[in-house]
Amino acid sequence: MKLFGTDGIRGRVNRNPMTPELVLKVGMAAAKVLRKEEGRNLVLIGKDTRISGYMIESALTSGICSMGMNVILVGPIPTPGIAFLTRTMRLDAGVVISASHNPFEDNGIKFFSFDGFKLPDKVEKEIEALVKDDSFLAKRPTGASIGKTYRLEDATGRYIEFIKSTIPKGMNLEGLRVVVDCANGAAYKITPEVLTELGADVITINNNPDGTNINHCCGSTDLAHLKEEVLRNAAHVGVAHDGDADRTLFVDETGREVDGDKVLAIWAVALKKEGKLKNDAVVATVMSNLGIEHYLERKGIKLIRTNVGDRFVVEEIQRGGYNLGGEQSGHIIFFDYNTTGDGPVTALQMLYLMKKTGAPLSEMVSDIFLYPQILENVKVKKKDVIKNASVTRKIKEAEKILDGKGRVLVRPSGTEQKVRVMVEGSDRETIQAVAAGIVKTILSASSKD
């Protein structure tokens, strides 16, 4: 069984791989790989607001401590907060217990290295190999050599101060009315507090997590409630996070969605005007809309594409010496500030730009035209159904129909038992028909597995 996907380990709680027994072994294996002979051997653990977080946290902590590493618990905090704290506190590793935008029944484990970056594939493979090999358990430490557990009480305060430090001193958000949808997740206190402290008039929704309502009909995966509240409160902007707050999407003052592609485009142009966009380029994924690529070309900015997943975007940013990247889904990496997608930082940066320019968000995106895009998530028995001859044949037929005036992307999800289908083109009716044909073929092939 393969444990690590594109964003750590993830699955339905109390089903492999998210059982307490397996999580315990993951903790042991991770500590075995990461532990140093000398040093503090400290691992930071944070989580989102899922009810299963307590169970996963306990099992993971026990496993890590049993192998002689020490644990610092911080409770609910956004994923980027763990990346920031791990790096600035000079710890050995950070862990986030979260399934991001997934429903509450799921949970997951993401590891960060000492430098705030996701663990390299090589290290993940070492951990995975040990989970499948019980021989290392015979060498567990005993007595005073086992690990201890501590609690960091001011973790959110440290992270909040960091977020505020990403805009110039003396800058405030007075005069801006903002609706913040916290998705009943990890940022339910943090983003509203940051924006309020900086003077914004903040209306907060979906900020009462009960363990089971995270991402439910709210947040970045469902903007309907946010759109209603923006219009009802005559707000200047709406902000939506996902469960672990590494994503942010926006709603402008007219109630229209502003996705991650448009956020990237807005900020790429703004940074280029100030001479701060490194190498005049932005890193995005194969999912980013062709319209964004054409818009940036007109502005003298190159769009560089990677595979889907913010870790791949970060790797390309590092490799090419860039400082801005992200995904259509709202993972935005301001690499000058943090090593991963940071929802609260993204929210603050957008409001800062609005206040600085005096322009409403609708005006900022008015000349960005997107190609119609159809996105379908198809539940399948096996994700390798995309290699089925009938599916590959249907994809080739679709590409021929689009005839260079659009794109087809069919890929397995890295986090769910689904196949993602994206069709993009200049004519909506055509791409709808093309996408429907591909989905029908996938479902038919899957039913025969």
N, C-alpha and C positions, 0 to 999 in steps of 0.2 A: 504493500500500500504506500502510495506517494503522499507524504505529509504536507510539504510546503508547496503552495501555489504561487501566483504572482504577488500576493500580498500576505505572506505568512501562512499560518494554518487556520482553516476555517471549516465549520460544519454545524450540523444540527446537534444541540446539546444532548448529552447522554446517548449519542450514537457516534461511532468512530468517525473522525478521530477526536471528537470533543467529549470524551468520557473522562471522569476524574482519574481513573487508573492510567490512561494513556497520557494525560496532562502531567501527572506525577512523573512519569518516565521522561517526558519532554523536558521538564525542569531539571531532572537528574542529568540527562544527556547534555543539555545546554551548559550546565555548570561544569561538567566534566571537560567540555571543549573550551570554555571561556576562562576557567579558573587559572590563576597564575600562582607560581610557587611563593612569590613575594608580593606584597601589596594589600590593599584594603579588600579587594574582591567584593565590590558592592554592585548589586543589581537593583535598578529602580523599577517598580511595577506600578502602573496606573491602569485604569479601566474606564469603560463607559458606564451607563446606568442600567444595564440588563440585570435581571434578577439572578441569572446564572453567574454573574461576575464574582459573587462571593465564593461560590463553590470552586470555580476555576482558579481564582486567586489563592485560595487555601491549598489546593493541590499543587499548584505551580510553586508556591513559596516553600512548601514542605520538600518538594523535590530538589529545589536549588539549595536549601539549607542542609539537606542530608549529604550533599557533596562538598560541603565546606565553603560555600559562598554565602555572603550576607545579603539580606533583602531590605530595601527601603520601600515602604508602602505609602502611596499618596492619595489613594481613592480615586473618585471620578475626575478625569482631566482629559482634555483633547489630546489626540495622538501627537500633534506637533509640540505640545507642552512637554511630553516625555522626551522627544528628540532634543529639544532645547535644554532641558534640565540635565539629561545624561551628559551632554557635551559640556555645559558650563560648570557642572559640579564635578567634572572629571571622574565620572564613574566608569565602571568596566562594561556595563551594558544597560539597556533600558528595554522594558517589555510593556506592550499595551494589550490589554484583554478587551477585544472588541471585534465585532463583525461588521463594522462600518455602517453601510446603508441597509444591510440585511434586516429582516424582521427579528423580533426579540427572541424567538425560539432558537436562533443561531448564535454562535459566539466564535471567537477566534483569538489567535495569539500572534502578535507582530513583535519581532525583535529588532532592536537598534544596537549598533556597535558603539564603542566608546566615543566616537566622533559624531554621533547623531545621525549616521546614515543607516539604512537598512542593512542587515547582515549580508555579506557577499554570498553568492550561490555556493561557493566552496565550503563555507562554514555551515550553511544550512544542510548541505549534504552530509557533513561530518555528524551533525546532531541527529539527522534522520537515520544514519547508519547505526549509531549507538542505541537509538530507541528500539531497533530491531535486534540488538545484540545484548543479552543479559550478562555477559561475562564481566563487564566493567563493574557491576553491582557488588561483586565480592571484595572490591578494593575501596569501599566507602569508608570515610573517616569515622572515628569514634571519639568519645570523650569530649574534651574541650575543642577539638578540631572541627566540630560541626558548626554550621552557620547560625547567625542570629538574625532577628527581625526587628526593624525600627520603623517608626512612622515620622514622615516629614510633614509638619503641620502647616507650613507656609508655602507649600508648592504652588497653589493657585495664585497667591500674592506675587511670588517671584515671576511667574509666567505673565501675569497681568502687567507688571512693570516693564517686562521685555516688550510686550505688544505695543505699549504706549511709546516706547523708545524708538519705534520704527518711523515715527513722523517727527518733524523738527520741533524743538523746544519752543514753547510759546504759541504753537498752533493749537487751535481748538475747533470743536464742531458745533459751536453755538449757532442757532438758527436752522439747524437741520432736524427734521422730524423723521425718525427711523422706526420701522417695524422689524423686529428680530424674531425669526422662527428658529427656536433652539432644537427642534426635533425631539424634545424630551430626552436629550442626550447629554454628552459630556460637557458641552459649552453652556449649559442652562443658566449658569451664574456668570461665567467669564465675559462673554461678548457684551451682554447688557451692561455689566459693570464698567467695562472699558469705555464704552461709548458714552455712558452717563457721566463718568468721571471727566470726560473731555468736553462735556457741555451739551451733548445732543439730547433732544427730547425723544426718549426711547419708549416705545410700546412693545412689550415682550409677550410672545405667544408660544404655546407648547413648551413651557419651562417648568412643568410639574411632573418630573419622571416618577413612575411608580414601579419600575422594573419590567413592565410589560407593554408600555405605550411608546417606546423608542421607535422612531421612524414611522409610526402608524398614522397614515393619512396626514402627514406633515413633513416639514423639513425639505431638503433639496430634492427628494424623490416625489413630492406632491406639493406643488406650489399654489393650489387652489385657495386654501385658507389664507395664505400670505397675500395673494392678490386682492382678495376681498378686504382684508384689513388695511392694506395700503390705500385703497380707494376710499374706504369708510372713514379713515383718519386723515385723509388728505396729506399723506406722508410724502416726503421727497424720494424715499427709496425703501425697498424691503430687502432684508438679508435672510438667507436660508442656509443653515448648516445641515450636514448629515449627522448620524449618531455619534461618530467620534470626532466630528468637527475638523476633519482635514479637507473638507470641501466647502465651498461657498458659491451659491448662485444668487442672483439679484432679480428684483422686480422694479421696473422704473415707475415714475410717478403716474404713468397712464395705466399701470397694471400689466405691462408686457414683460415677459421673461428676458433676462440678459444672461446668457449661458457662459460657460468657461471660455469658449472660443472668443466671444466678444470682449470679455474681460482681458484676455491676453492681447487682443488687438488694440484696445484702448490704452493699455499700459505700455505696450511696445512703442506706440507712436509718441506717448508722453515722455518716455525715457529717451527715445531717439532725439526729440526736440531739445532735451537738456544735455545731450551728449553722454548719456549714462547707459545706453543700451549696448552691451558688449558685443563686438563683432557684427553689429547691426543685424542680429538674428534672434529668432524665437524658436524654442523647441516645443513641439506638440506631438500628437500621436496620429496614427493612420485614421483615427475617427474624426479628426478635426475637419470642419467643413471646407470644401474647395473655395467657397466664397471668401473665407478668411485669408486663404493663401493669396488669392488675387488682390484682395484689399491691401495686404501687406506689401505685395510686389509694387503696387502703385506708390507706396510710401517709401520705397527703397529698403524694405526689410525682408530678409529671407526667412521662410518657414522651413524648419528642419523636422522631419517626421520620425517617430520611433514606434515600436510596438506599444500596444495598450498597456498601461500601468505606470503610475507615477514614478516607480523605481527606475524604469527605463528612461523616463524623461530626465530624472536626476543624473543618471549615469552619462547621458549625452551632454547635459549641461557641464558636468565635470570634464568630460573628454574634450569638448570643444571650447571651453573657456567662456561660456555664456552666463547670463545672470537672470534670465526669465524663461519660464516654461510652464506647461500645464496641460490639462485635459479639458475636453468639452464638458465633462461631468462636474467640473468645479474645483478639481485639484489645481491650485495655482502655486507655483514655486517661485517666490521672490528670493532668489539664491543669495542675495546680499544680506538677508536676514535669517533664513532658516534652511535646513537641509531637507525638508519635505514639504508637501502641501500643507498650508497653514490657514485654516478657515478664518479665525479671528483676525489674523494679520491682513488677509485679503479683504475682509470687511472694512477694516480701518483704512487701508490704503485707498480703497475706492471712495470712501467718504471724504478722506483727506483731499483727493483729487477733485471731487465735486466742490468742496469748500474753497479750494485754492483757485479753481478756474471760474467758479460762479455759474457753471453750466449744469443744467439738469441732465440726468442720466440718459433720458430719451434723446437729447441733442447729441450727446457723445457718441451714440451708436447709430445716428440717423443715416450716415453714409456707408454703413456696413451692410452689404446685401448677401444673404446666405442662400445657397442652393437648397431647394426642397430636399429633405432627408427623411427617410423612413427607417426607424429602428425597431426591430422585433427581437424579443427574447423567447427562444423556443425551448421548452422543457424536453429533455431527451433522456433515454436510458443510458446511452454511452456517447460521450462527446466526440469520439472519433468517427461518428456517423458522417461527419463532413468529408471523410475520405471515400465514402460510398460512391460507386461509379455513377449512379443516377443523380446524386447531389452535385458532383463535380461537373457532370454534363449540363445540368440545369444552370449552374453558375456561368459556364462558358456561353450558353445561349443568352443569358441575361446581359453579359458583357457585349455580345454582338448586337443586341437590341439597342443598347445605350450608345454604341458606336463612337466611343471616345468623348462623349458629351456627359459623362457621369462616371460613377464608381460603384463597384460592388465589393463588399467586405464581409466574409463569413468566417467566424472564428469561434473557438470554444471559450467559454467563460473561464477565467482563472480562479473564480471564487464560488461559483454555483454550478449545479448540474444543468447547464443550459448552453445553447449555441446562440451567439449573437449574430443577427443579420442586419447589415446596414446597406441601404441602396440610396444613392444620391444622384440627382440629375436635374436638368433644367425644366422638365415637365412632370408635374406631380402625379397626374393620372398614370403616366408610363411607369414611374418608379413604384407606385402602389401596386400595379399589376405584376411587375417584375418581382417585387418583394413577396407578394402573396404566393407566386409560383414557387419561389425558393423555399418558403416556409412549408408549403404543402408537401413538397418533395422530401424535405428533411423529416417531417412527421411520418410520412409514409415509410421512409427507410428506417426510421427509429422503431416503428411498430413491428418491424420484421426482425429486429435484433433479438 
